[in-house]
Amino acid sequence: MSLYGTMRTGVSGMNAQANRLGTVAENIANSSTVGYKKASVQFSSMILPTTSGAYNSGGVETDVRYSISSQGTFSYTTSSTDLAVNGDGFFIVEGADGVEYLTRAGSFVVQDDGTLKNSAGYTLMGYEYSSTADPTIVVNGFNGLEPINLSSASISATASTAGELNVNLPSNAAVGDTEATSLVAYDSQGNSRLIEFTYTKTADNVWSMTATYAGPPATTVVPATTVTFDSDGQIVSPTSLTTTGFTVSGADMLSMNIDISTSSQLAADFSVEEGEINGNAASEVVGYEIDEAGVVSVVYDNGDLTPRFRVALASVQSPDNLNPVAGNLYTQSNSSGVIVMGYAGTSGFGSIISGALEDSNVDVAEELTAMIESQRNYTANSKVFQTGSELMEVLVNLKR
């Protein structure tokens, strides 16, 4: 049995080294694959029980492991939708089969339908953005996730609803003196509309204020309103004005709340200290921006940023025990622990780098060294098998 055992041990060693060479080949082939995590082979001995006077040689078995928790370096690109996770966490992507997977491969590109897909064809998932609160996450599942879709981010116009106009009115002006200024507001179709504000002194510390849309047709949106100041020149009332909404050329000018709470009446020339109104004209999308918290914003040609989605991240207790899937993807295993959802920058999750990709963590020089070692070891194990075979032939020839 010992000669047969010797031959089997040699075969076991050759199989083990062949497995190692297989991982080396895979690693080298994927040394330029975005987000790839190298595979390695761990060896463990197989010891067989011995009997008195006879030794049963065992063998070796292998276990393939992936260095998923080992972060690669970053390569910077010119695309804002190329993403990398700096720290812990995985992107959640969905395949054509509707199944969610984890990945570190963030080479996402905007598709014709507005979705973001990586080079393997998997769609980036996230939550719709809310300016008031983060979307509620189902911590231990993918419920609530939806494809990040920017298809509706085309030309955009936002009607004006609020603003502020704080001025200094000259305290030494005579009764009947008039000052004027204007602000641009936007209607529901994105047309700019000029609103003229007129101040007329009617008494000490008292001014009459009106607001008129220049037209055509001319429309009074704030009727004559008495604005009073105290002896220190600070405004007493009112602290805000509400314009009247109206329709012009088929578009709606919405009612606007104008804050005038820090206006003053001091012995200085008339000046506008603050003057702005929200809303924007019709603007086209010129790009996208993704910040380190994973908020996906649409960039318009007027410089406005409109947040649309927030990228979700996932983590597990033991990333190295995830199940690798073709396409540089991973799924949960019994040994990895449960998937926990969260956002970039929160506890347990790294930040997102836009315009960057995580490189493969393969060291080609190290893999070539391992290749040479495996080649030598494979040859040595084959010699063990060959020697056992020759000895067996000697034993068979004794009968001749």
WOFEN-V649443 format. One record per residue. NEAR is the number of other ideal C-beta (glycine too) atoms within 10 Angstrom. Layout:
near->NEAR
near->NEAR
This chain:
near->12
near->13
near->16
near->12
near->17
near->20
near->19
near->18
near->21
near->22
near->16
near->21
near->20
near->19
near->16
near->21
near->24
near->14
near->18
near->24
near->18
near->15
near->20
near->25
near->13
near->16
near->25
near->16
near->11
near->17
near->16
near->12
near->17
near->22
near->27
near->23
near->26
near->23
near->20
near->16
near->19
near->10
near->13
near->9
near->9
near->11
near->9
near->13
near->6
near->12
near->8
near->4
near->5
near->9
near->12
near->16
near->21
near->16
near->17
near->16
near->14
near->18
near->10
near->14
near->15
near->19
near->16
near->22
near->14
near->11
near->19
near->19
near->11
near->14
near->13
near->11
near->15
near->6
near->16
near->17
near->23
near->22
near->28
near->28
near->25
near->15
near->15
near->16
near->29
near->25
near->28
near->22
near->26
near->19
near->15
near->8
near->6
near->6
near->13
near->18
near->25
near->24
near->22
near->24
near->24
near->26
near->20
near->25
near->12
near->19
near->15
near->6
near->11
near->14
near->18
near->27
near->19
near->25
near->16
near->18
near->11
near->24
near->21
near->24
near->23
near->25
near->20
near->13
near->17
near->11
near->5
near->4
near->6
near->14
near->16
near->10
near->19
near->11
near->10
near->10
near->13
near->16
near->9
near->15
near->19
near->14
near->17
near->26
near->19
near->20
near->11
near->9
near->19
near->10
near->11
near->18
near->17
near->17
near->20
near->24
near->16
near->16
near->22
near->19
near->23
near->17
near->21
near->19
near->24
near->17
near->15
near->10
near->18
near->7
near->10
near->8
near->14
near->12
near->20
near->12
near->15
near->16
near->20
near->15
near->24
near->23
near->24
near->17
near->14
near->17
near->17
near->13
near->22
near->12
near->24
near->16
near->22
near->17
near->22
near->17
near->20
near->14
near->10
near->11
near->17
near->15
near->24
near->16
near->23
near->17
near->23
near->18
near->21
near->12
near->11
near->8
near->8
near->9
near->18
near->13
near->23
near->18
near->11
near->12
near->14
near->12
near->21
near->14
near->20
near->10
near->7
near->8
near->16
near->13
near->20
near->11
near->11
near->14
near->12
near->13
near->20
near->13
near->23
near->14
near->14
near->17
near->11
near->17
near->9
near->9
near->16
near->13
near->23
near->16
near->14
near->24
near->12
near->23
near->16
near->21
near->11
near->14
near->24
near->17
near->26
near->15
near->10
near->13
near->11
near->15
near->14
near->15
near->12
near->13
near->16
near->12
near->19
near->14
near->21
near->18
near->18
near->16
near->19
near->11
near->15
near->11
near->13
near->19
near->16
near->24
near->17
near->13
near->15
near->27
near->20
near->26
near->20
near->21
near->17
near->22
near->13
near->12
near->9
near->14
near->13
near->17
near->15
near->18
near->24
near->22
near->26
near->27
near->27
near->23
near->20
near->23
near->11
near->12
near->21
near->14
near->18
near->24
near->15
near->16
near->14
near->6
near->16
near->23
near->24
near->24
near->14
near->16
near->13
near->7
near->12
near->19
near->15
near->11
near->21
near->17
near->21
near->18
near->21
near->24
near->16
near->14
near->6
near->11
near->23
near->18
near->16
near->26
near->20
near->20
near->16
near->19
near->24
near->24
near->18
near->20
near->19
near->23
near->13
near->12
near->8
near->13
near->18
near->12
near->12
near->19
near->16
near->10
near->14
near->20
near->14
near->11
near->16
near->18
near->11
near->13
near->21
near->15
near->11
near->18
near->18
near->12
near->14
near->21
near->13
near->11
near->14
near->14
near->9
near->9
near->10
near->9
near->8
near->6
near->5
near->4
